Amino acid sequence: MKYPIFYAKVEEGSNASQHGSAQRKAGEVAGKDPDEGQSLFAERKKIFMREVKGKFNNLRWIMVWLTQLLYFVTPWLMWNGRPAVWLDLQKRFFYIYGLTFSPTDVIYMAIVLIICAVALFLFTAVAGRVWCGYTCPQTTYTEIFMWIERKIEGNRAAQIRLDKAPMSASKATKKIIKHALWMAFSLAASFTLVAYFTGAEGSNNGMQLLREIAHHETSFAQLFWIGLYGFIMYLFAGFMREQVCLYMCPYARFQSVMFDADTLIVTYDAERGESRGPRKKGVDPKSVGKGDCIDCGVCVDVCPTGIDIRNGLQYECIGCAACIDGCNEIMDKMGYPRGLIRYDTENGVKNKMTSKQLLKRAARPRVLVYVAILLLLVGGLAFSIDKRTVIRMVVERDARVIARVNEDGKAENVFKLQLSNTGEAAHTIKLSVSGVDGIKLIGKPEIELDPASTDVKIVVVRLDQEQARAHGATDKGIPIVFHLSSPETGDEIDGKSIYYLPKQ
């Protein structure tokens, strides 16, 4: 399907003008009308990323190691005789080291998600897409897959030659080995993910899942998620790579609303670098009427999304600083100062600010608001978790029975008590009811609760009608309170409800 081209008016001699002219000339050479139109989607140009070394590359690999060690090692850890982190969907309890969360703790998950969102806003306002460049799973796993690719197929030049070469036994062997390693890593990562949801007392997640696989006890859901997550990682990190960042990730599209003139971004110093041009090593750029940029193209070759940072900040930039390391390496070889491409702000470049001035500008009102909100949320979450009770109770009326009269003429109401024990030990609780003279709880007042369990108890509350009406009770209902206490944990909980008398 073809769509008409809409051209923007640009000044003659600009990069956009030159680029447009080149496109039109290319169309004329090919015998096509340049105004005929273009396809809706741009054809993808495969990116062969050049290996780069430097402090930001080292920092990126440190984050890769930290995140992957945490991810892969955690399922093999034990805590109090059970997996250290165990998301038990069957019993609907989550174990995270010394903490246990029940289904009634869903509010904490909501708060954690809000904290993550506010933290992302804060980091973006201060340092741009630092999350994307150093800790995003897509960036992390793409980095690992590219490392495997370089080890098998060679450096950037070797990969380009291999890609253009016709199929041969050597090329096929390299491709098979590369894809086999990609699939092996993807399956290891997907196995680890499913392991977090697989556990048992006395065994860690990883060993339990291995045991289930060895004895053919895995469920369809486990096999499905191992296969699906492994395939997605193989597809995203092995083939799609920058396409995920450019077209699938929404963050690339709305990041601009969180940027301002004091946000730290990867920046090319055009005043220092222009005009560009090659020259011999050690030549003073001013003596040849040039800037410090020798137009070597290294900043483009090392970019994982294939952009030219010299054209200004673009939404495709993930802030990984690979271009900074690449440019600094070239500046060192030429004998020029580092920092032609650097982390800086729009105001910093414009006003030539020092690092101290940049740091001072970072503490601006919007950042302070984000920090205040984040501290408030984190503090509130920590306080709430610390003060929560081990035993929980939710009181509900039995919808099937409003009020009934027993054989002795006494009124009875039926209630459902949802009792949760979020501790890892069994507890005995005592239950009572109050609200009006003569009200009684039928049955044993003591209830045994299993560790990390949620149970529903049906209780009957009895009341003498005449005695209740003598104290002013009516058919509209009597407020009552269920009292729950646990001598072992010290928890004391009250649950309010309404007791109804049979209509006369």
C-alpha angles and dihedrals in degrees: 000000000000127000128190119259119242113206123206119219111251135175118263113258095026123126090250092051093049091047092050092048091051091052092050092048090049089053092050091050090051090051094247131129106249089214094052093097142251136250119272094244126047116238112251116245111209112241120221104194118212116228113251135192129203145099095292092049088050090050090050092053091047088057090047091054094044096048095043095045089051092046099044100036100045096074089059095055125099130211123188092339096311136077113296091228114024124163098196105193093173094062092025094234126128119208116198109175105289095355128085122195126196129199089268088063093071088115088069091057090052091051091048091053090050089050090052091050094049091046090053090051090049096048091045093050091050105034109009119229095354089137091057094047100048116015110020109119091229091055093043097050093040088055090052093047092049090050089054089047093053092049092054104032102027132234127333095281092048091049092052091050092047092049092053095042119098117254113281137159091265094049093045091049092052093047093048093049092047095050092043090055091046091052092045092053092045091053091047090053093046091047088054092050093052090045090066087065095043120076149127138194111278095019135077122239097255096049092046093052092046089051092050092049092048092051094041091243098128117121126234089251092057093049091044094054094043089053097041098047091044091051093047092051091047090050099042100040097033104041115005098041108143091019089072090055095043103043112010105041111081092200091076089059102048099034092095092069089062095048125089136169091280098051114118109241139159103273137184114216099226093178090060098035104045134127097038128210144135122267140158122281114277095017114140105241092216090058090062095038094250139120126240094271109097091190092238094150095225091128088060095043093055096044112109091209095043099238130141107237089197088076089066134260113331131186089242091066109103094189095242092141093222088134090054092055092045094049093045089054091054092045089053091052092048093046093241126133117271122245103067083130111027147140105280142132131249090249090043093057093041095049098029093238124190124235090259091053091048091052091050091050090051090071093071126144099267091049092049090050091052091048092049092049092046094050090047092051095044092046092048092048093049092047092047093050091047093051099042118115125242091224120056131190132193117185121209132169119239101251092206095061121042097169135334139184119231128212091273092056094251123136120245133192125190121219135184115220116196104205122189129190109196093177125097094236131067116259136196116220132193120221130198139159134218140168105108135031115271098019112143138188111226116222135020114337092211121078129187116222121196119226116275094001143130119211134176116220123194111216131184121216117199130198136176105244097208093048091048094049090047087060092053100268116155137189090263092079143268121246110237134178129216113213120206123185134175116199090194098054099024091233118150118186133179124203120192126212143147127261116209127204120215112265115257 
